[in-house]
Amino acid sequence: MTTSELGLAQLLRRDWDANAPAPAITEDDWEHVVRRALRHGVAGLLCRSLVSAPAGVPEEIREAAGIYLEHALAEGEARRRQTVEVLETLDADSVPVLALKGTALSVLAHGAPGLRPGKDIDVLVHREDMGRAVASLAKLGYHLGDALGPRITEVCFDTYGQDVVFANGRMPVEPHWTFAPRTLCVDLDLDAIWGAAIVIDLGGRAARTLSIEDALLVACLHGAKEKWWRLLWIADIAALVHRHPGLAWNVVVERASRAGILRILHVGLGLARALFSSTLPAQVSDAIDRDAQCRRLIEESRLRVFADADGPEPLWHVSGFHWRARERLRDRLGYLVRTVTTPEFKHYRMVALPDRLMFAYVPLKLVHDYVLLPIWNLGKGRWWRRVATAALADRR
């Protein structure tokens, strides 16, 4: 890591670990630290750390941090209020619901509901309640963005594991019934997760959310799904581990192992250890160190998070990262087959087929994605080369 990258990681660590060593940041490094913090969604955590830092922070940086933190907390309060309203609306219609990610994870990992940035509100409902949840949220003005009929809507619920509804003047809401699209071939024990749910204080309102153990596992799964391009997701894991020393590691490891995502868990924890010096149980650290593939994925992810690149390619493309992140061959093969054959929303929009011909969307996807689209891209590339060659000839 560069000096600015190391300084940012150390400053963030001091937000949840007051005994962490103070970073040595030069005057020239501060701009890079701030830019990266804004890009990676950790500016609120950084500013809270800077405001409470005992020494070593330039006064103008500390003052600017205080102003930004006040603004971030005000935005976070607006997200909290809307989250509470969504939860209360679903509760009133007897739709069982858990607060997910966002405000709830901010409380669990960072001790305050408004420090994690967010552009939407995530909730977890049961699969059979997805339709009821969408109907309930309509009372707040929410509606599906582009519905294609009840049959395709149901299929998309199964494919994506979620949907998104919109309302004027409000943050979008994403009702989830699981934590990853079916293409990733991750089958967590949802009944156990619901059964282990806990109650937290969401800024004066009691709300149910994931247990600490499940929040950690889901945070690792989310980071792996997105290939760990954002520092916030690693900071969440490091903060969860530090703030909850009584965490039941045997439960986390056993649940990850049964779902076939033990390596995914280990990559997330390994990144927290590499970037934030998180203390892990000896058996977990040893398992990470023994897995050569896990170590390679940690190093790839560590480099990616500071590369300042855009997010990864869409989940609907076969990825070597996602292939290697699974320890069981059957999960790798399931990932490959599902990714290649599962139609996406865009395929349903291409042509309207009657319900009895829904199966035809699979060959439609195969022909479009793996025959027509490559031919189109190849022809487009040749066209651009001809244009470029002609432009060079004109200049001569």
Helices and strands as residue ranges (DSSP letters): H 3-16, G 27-29, H 30-39, H 43-52, H 59-92, E 98-100, H 102-110, E 121-124, G 127-129, H 130-137, G 138-140, E 143-144, H 150-160, E 165-166, E 173-176, G 182-184, H 190-195, E 198-201, E 206-209, H 212-225, H 231-243, H 249-259, H 262-276, H 282-290, H 292-305, H 320-324, H 329-341, H 345-350, G 355-360, H 361-367, I 368-372, H 373-395
